[in-house]
């Protein structure tokens, strides 16, 4: 076991020419996940046409149970819950995407530098990653949000702080083997700079597994952002955000429809992302796939 | 130097491993305090205006006194040294919300969380290992597929929502689960020994209290366990598949041992050792997951404390919680590594 045995044993990953072992497109679970994701994105895009009401429109009576007029009932301010759940996709998805992109870019750069240069640079970066991973993610994010002030964008920043190490780890472990491949060595000998070697020779090998990791992390991003909003640290009223809607519902315990539907929306999105990510991981070359868990 | 080196390698393997592991653990703890220092001291802009009222902050004399008293006029490394010094003395600052030292608050709330997380861990291990073993044996059959969906659902469900739904169904509608909290309203806590009600009531033989404490912990523990059940199931499946492929498992089968013995005795052993490591890491995640579960179940642990502190933007209290959880995480993982090394001599090589 390595010095940094806080985490799972370091796994050596061998790069392979073929990234997909068996086609992910024939796996029912992955297809279901993909279809769900497409449907949810469509729902977000078409929200104004799907819903007869606006997300912050307060026309109706308060606390109406689900009916033909209001499919998911109305909330404590007489807003249509169906409209808020539909529009909620326009909040949760972009922010989660933003989070995954920021964390993966930062993590990838850190991991690439650590894996490529090795030595003390590697030591410093990976120990920093270990440290962040030792912190409880949601509580550290809570502290960061408390320092920055509540708000969804601040919540995204806070979660970036706690979620880059996973990318750094995976990228580093792949880099460790790729950097010694003959084709990388030969371009170095030809006088190619480190940066160019990383971009031209190494990048294509890393992109595939990174996308899989990002798919798996997307679900986690939705969950943790919803969790922070549930705690009142993410989205602020009256934004139709799923986590904060569940939180509103928890104050009116007997009005089950207030929290059940937004919670189901979170579950569906995360489940779909995990179906896709999991199928892709299985399709990965088994030796590469080991880096993931 | 070379003398040190020689005597270091003269130490037994296991001792060397233990010492190195302890050293890394201490370093990690130090690093954790550095992060917490950066967050509490540096990030929130100006601690003067955060801690003094508007009127006091506009008086230069008061500000100067305040800066001097808390060492804010000193360079940052020196401030960090001061911070460490206070930390070692058990001073995490005062909570703005409860107006008590954060250490006192943590001492009061931690046992409830440890109790809840341990109960959840036991549930997660039992269900996770059972499901994982079944999935590995029935690889690619329908039980495997079903278990895969269950474990994916486990890591996908928002725990705060599941907590509400289970509470609504089992308490509000069906009435088979007791309500929120650790005991019935007005229930008397057992004599404080560990401050974990189930254990204290057991130790003092208060059977009625014990059964209420157990009935109150079941639902929140189940909800908290769901995520970990998912991950332990997947890990167990992978570990079992690997060990079922080993030569000694084949020889065990070839000897004509019953399948049951092959699986439980030969294949499970190495898989279990690996599962312990994952469980150690999962325990840390569980402690942070308690934030979302405790706030729904009104469980008076550090999760709820962190939640209330976060709402009040009480940074010191939240940082205290994350510091404690991070240290528990490091210590638990260190212990797991050491146990692992004791069980499995292959680990110590290197």
Interface residues (C-beta under 8 A of the other chain):
Chain A: X1 X3 X4 X5 X6 X7 X8 X29 X127 X128 X130 X131 X132 X134 X135 X136 X137 X138 X139 X140 X142 X143 X144 X145 X146 X147 X148 X149 X150 X219 X223 X226 X227 X230 X231 X232 X233 X243 X246 X247 X249 X250 X253 X254 X256 X259 X260 X262 X263 X266 X267 X270 X271 X274 X275 X278 X293
Chain B: X20 X21 X24 X27 X28 X31 X32 X34 X35 X39 X40 X43 X44 X148 X149 X152 X153 X155 X156 X157 X158 X159 X160 X161 X162 X164 X165 X168 X172 X234 X235 X238 X277 X278 X281 X284 X285 X287 X288 X289 X291 X292 X295 X296 X306 X307 X309 X310 X311 X313 X314 X315 X318 X319 X321 X322 X325 X326 X329 X330 X333 X337 X341 X347 X350
